[in-house]
């Protein structure tokens, strides 16, 4: 894997997207940064972290997605890859909060942002942004967040984690060609609060009860409502209250 290490950048995703548009970069080229001034989350949200203490990385993924209706497949591949690496590092109680946040003990450890570009020849090129709370210990302003260091009581080598994640993404992509249903099952079984009654809030700020049933092939959250109907929600159309 080609690794580009930066001290500071506005956004590793933006940097890698610009780089991939100018050069024929090799697949799985990875950019890391010690500090990111304009980190991005899902749907335009902000992602902030203490400089030097966390893993901020973006990975180029080509020749995997070929259908715009299947882009969520990469989210499944990546969220499972990160989850598997954290389990390998003995981080307990790992689960995936739809669509692809990684939690331990209900605390957010990882945010993932995948940005896809459709080229003129129809190819889909993806930049996978991954932010992992690694060695930061102060989360006084983020009560729902934690880090590997806080949960495990020890500090980690960030670059080693980056290499492990890229290798696991490669493995999962190779596995997807023959065993996509197995990975989908693993993703479903890892979903945070799946099958448990819990409160949600919709776009109109209305609270309602529901039970997560799963995720559709295009990435919509499927929730069983109190009238026994199943509703499907896009990202940001619904918020879990926990």
C-alpha positions as CSV (number, residue, x, y, z in Angstrom):
1,X,0.0,0.0,0.0
2,X,1.2,3.5,-0.9
3,X,1.1,5.7,2.3
4,X,1.2,9.5,2.2
5,X,1.8,11.0,5.6
6,X,0.8,14.7,6.2
7,X,1.3,16.9,9.3
8,X,-1.8,18.9,8.8
9,X,-4.5,19.2,6.1
10,X,-8.0,20.6,5.8
11,X,-9.4,17.2,4.9
12,X,-7.7,13.9,4.0
13,X,-10.7,13.0,1.9
14,X,-10.5,16.2,-0.1
15,X,-6.7,15.8,-0.5
16,X,-7.0,12.2,-1.8
17,X,-9.9,13.1,-4.1
18,X,-7.9,15.9,-5.7
19,X,-4.8,13.6,-6.0
20,X,-6.9,10.8,-7.6
21,X,-8.3,13.1,-10.2
22,X,-4.9,14.2,-11.4
23,X,-2.8,11.0,-11.2
24,X,-3.4,7.3,-11.9
25,X,-3.0,6.4,-8.2
26,X,-2.6,2.7,-7.2
27,X,-5.5,1.1,-5.5
28,X,-5.6,1.4,-1.7
29,X,-3.3,4.5,-1.7
30,X,-3.7,5.9,1.8
31,X,-3.4,9.4,3.3
32,X,-2.9,10.0,7.0
33,X,-2.7,13.3,8.8
34,X,-1.7,14.3,12.4
35,X,-4.2,17.2,12.3
36,X,-7.3,17.9,10.2
37,X,-8.7,21.4,10.2
38,X,-11.9,20.7,8.3
39,X,-12.8,17.1,9.0
40,X,-16.1,16.0,7.6
41,X,-18.8,13.6,8.9
42,X,-21.9,12.2,7.3
43,X,-24.1,14.7,5.4
44,X,-21.9,17.7,6.0
45,X,-21.3,17.2,9.7
46,X,-18.0,18.2,11.3
47,X,-15.4,15.8,12.7
48,X,-13.0,17.2,15.2
49,X,-10.1,15.6,17.0
50,X,-7.1,16.6,19.1
51,X,-4.0,17.0,16.9
52,X,-1.6,14.0,16.9
53,X,-3.7,11.7,19.1
54,X,-6.0,10.1,16.7
55,X,-5.9,8.2,13.4
56,X,-7.1,10.3,10.5
57,X,-6.9,8.4,7.3
58,X,-8.4,8.2,3.8
59,X,-8.1,5.2,1.5
60,X,-8.6,5.1,-2.3
61,X,-10.8,2.1,-3.4
62,X,-11.1,1.4,-7.1
63,X,-12.5,-1.5,-9.1
64,X,-15.0,-2.6,-6.5
65,X,-18.2,-0.6,-7.1
66,X,-19.7,-0.8,-10.6
67,X,-23.4,0.1,-9.9
68,X,-24.6,3.2,-8.2
69,X,-27.4,1.2,-6.6
70,X,-24.7,-0.9,-4.8
71,X,-22.6,1.8,-3.2
72,X,-23.6,0.7,0.3
73,X,-21.7,-2.5,-0.3
74,X,-18.5,-0.6,0.4
75,X,-19.9,0.7,3.7
76,X,-20.5,-2.9,4.8
77,X,-17.0,-3.9,3.7
78,X,-15.3,-1.0,5.5
79,X,-17.3,-1.0,8.7
80,X,-16.7,-4.7,9.1
81,X,-13.0,-4.3,8.4
82,X,-12.6,-1.6,11.1
83,X,-14.7,-3.6,13.6
84,X,-12.5,-6.7,13.0
85,X,-9.3,-4.7,13.6
86,X,-10.6,-3.3,16.8
87,X,-11.6,-6.7,18.0
88,X,-8.1,-8.0,17.1
89,X,-6.8,-5.1,19.3
90,X,-8.9,-6.5,22.2
91,X,-11.4,-3.6,22.2
92,X,-14.5,-5.0,23.8
93,X,-18.2,-4.8,23.0
94,X,-17.8,-3.6,19.4
95,X,-20.9,-2.9,17.3
96,X,-21.8,-0.9,14.2
97,X,-24.3,2.0,14.6
98,X,-26.0,2.4,11.3
99,X,-24.8,3.3,8.8
100,X,-21.1,2.9,9.8
101,X,-20.1,4.4,13.1
102,X,-18.2,1.9,15.3
103,X,-19.1,1.8,19.0
104,X,-17.8,0.2,22.2
105,X,-20.0,0.2,25.3
106,X,-22.4,2.6,23.5
107,X,-19.5,5.1,23.0
108,X,-18.5,6.2,19.5
109,X,-14.9,5.3,18.6
110,X,-14.9,5.6,14.8
111,X,-16.6,7.7,12.1
112,X,-16.5,6.7,8.5
113,X,-17.3,8.8,5.5
114,X,-17.3,7.3,2.0
115,X,-17.4,9.7,-1.0
116,X,-17.9,8.2,-4.4
117,X,-17.0,9.8,-7.8
118,X,-18.5,8.5,-11.1
119,X,-15.9,8.8,-13.8
120,X,-16.7,9.7,-17.5
121,X,-16.3,6.0,-18.4
122,X,-18.8,4.9,-15.7
123,X,-16.2,3.7,-13.2
124,X,-16.9,4.5,-9.6
125,X,-13.9,5.6,-7.6
126,X,-14.3,5.8,-3.8
127,X,-12.4,7.7,-1.1
128,X,-13.0,6.1,2.3
129,X,-12.4,8.5,5.2
130,X,-11.9,6.9,8.6
131,X,-11.4,8.8,11.8
132,X,-10.6,6.7,14.9
133,X,-10.3,8.0,18.5
134,X,-7.1,6.4,19.5
135,X,-5.0,8.1,22.2
136,X,-7.2,11.1,23.1
137,X,-8.5,10.9,26.6
138,X,-10.5,14.1,27.1
139,X,-14.1,13.9,25.9
140,X,-15.8,16.3,28.3
141,X,-17.5,18.1,25.3
142,X,-18.4,14.8,23.6
143,X,-20.2,12.6,26.2
144,X,-21.1,10.0,23.6
145,X,-17.5,9.5,22.5
146,X,-14.6,7.5,23.8
147,X,-11.3,6.2,22.5
148,X,-9.2,3.0,22.4
149,X,-6.9,4.4,25.1
150,X,-9.8,5.2,27.5
151,X,-11.5,1.9,27.0
152,X,-8.4,-0.3,27.1
153,X,-6.2,1.7,29.4
154,X,-3.2,1.7,27.0
155,X,-1.9,3.7,24.1
156,X,-1.6,2.5,20.5
157,X,0.6,3.0,17.5
158,X,-1.6,4.7,15.0
159,X,0.3,3.7,11.8
160,X,0.1,0.1,12.7
161,X,-3.7,0.4,13.0
162,X,-3.9,2.0,9.6
163,X,-2.0,-0.8,8.0
164,X,-4.2,-3.4,9.7
165,X,-7.3,-1.7,8.5
166,X,-6.2,-1.4,4.8
167,X,-5.2,-5.0,4.8
168,X,-8.5,-6.1,6.2
169,X,-10.4,-3.9,3.7
170,X,-8.5,-5.7,0.9
171,X,-9.4,-9.1,2.5
172,X,-13.0,-8.2,2.7
173,X,-13.2,-7.0,-0.9
174,X,-11.6,-10.2,-2.1
175,X,-14.1,-12.2,0.1
176,X,-17.0,-10.1,-1.2
177,X,-16.6,-11.6,-4.7
178,X,-17.6,-15.1,-3.5
179,X,-19.2,-14.6,-0.1
180,X,-21.1,-11.2,0.0
181,X,-24.0,-12.8,1.8
182,X,-21.7,-13.8,4.7
183,X,-20.4,-10.3,5.1
184,X,-24.0,-8.9,4.9
185,X,-25.0,-11.3,7.7
186,X,-22.0,-10.2,9.8
187,X,-23.0,-6.6,9.3
188,X,-26.6,-7.3,10.3
189,X,-25.5,-9.2,13.3
190,X,-23.2,-6.4,14.4
191,X,-25.9,-3.7,14.3
192,X,-26.2,-1.6,17.4
193,X,-29.6,-2.1,19.1
194,X,-30.9,-4.5,16.4
195,X,-34.1,-6.2,17.6
196,X,-34.4,-4.0,20.7
197,X,-37.3,-1.6,21.2
198,X,-35.9,1.9,21.4
199,X,-36.9,5.6,20.8
200,X,-36.2,7.5,17.6
201,X,-36.7,11.0,16.4
202,X,-37.7,11.9,12.9
203,X,-37.0,15.0,10.7
204,X,-40.1,16.7,12.2
205,X,-38.6,16.3,15.7
206,X,-41.3,13.8,16.6
207,X,-40.3,10.9,18.9
208,X,-41.5,7.4,18.2
209,X,-40.7,3.8,19.3
210,X,-39.4,1.3,16.9
211,X,-37.3,-1.9,16.5
212,X,-34.3,-2.1,14.1
213,X,-34.9,-5.0,11.7
214,X,-32.0,-4.5,9.4
215,X,-30.7,-2.5,6.5
216,X,-31.9,-2.6,2.9
217,X,-29.5,-3.4,0.0
218,X,-29.2,0.3,-0.8
219,X,-28.4,1.2,2.8
220,X,-31.7,2.3,4.3
221,X,-32.4,1.6,8.0
222,X,-35.4,-0.7,8.4
223,X,-37.5,-0.1,11.5
224,X,-40.5,-2.0,12.8
225,X,-43.1,0.6,14.0
226,X,-45.8,0.2,16.6
227,X,-48.5,-0.4,14.0
228,X,-46.4,-3.4,12.7
229,X,-45.4,-1.7,9.5
230,X,-41.8,-1.4,8.5
231,X,-40.4,2.0,7.6
232,X,-37.2,2.7,5.8
233,X,-35.0,5.7,6.5
234,X,-32.2,7.4,4.7
235,X,-29.1,8.8,6.6
236,X,-30.1,11.8,8.7
237,X,-33.9,11.1,8.3
238,X,-33.9,9.5,11.7
239,X,-31.9,9.7,14.9
240,X,-31.6,7.0,17.5
241,X,-32.1,8.2,21.1
242,X,-30.0,6.2,23.4
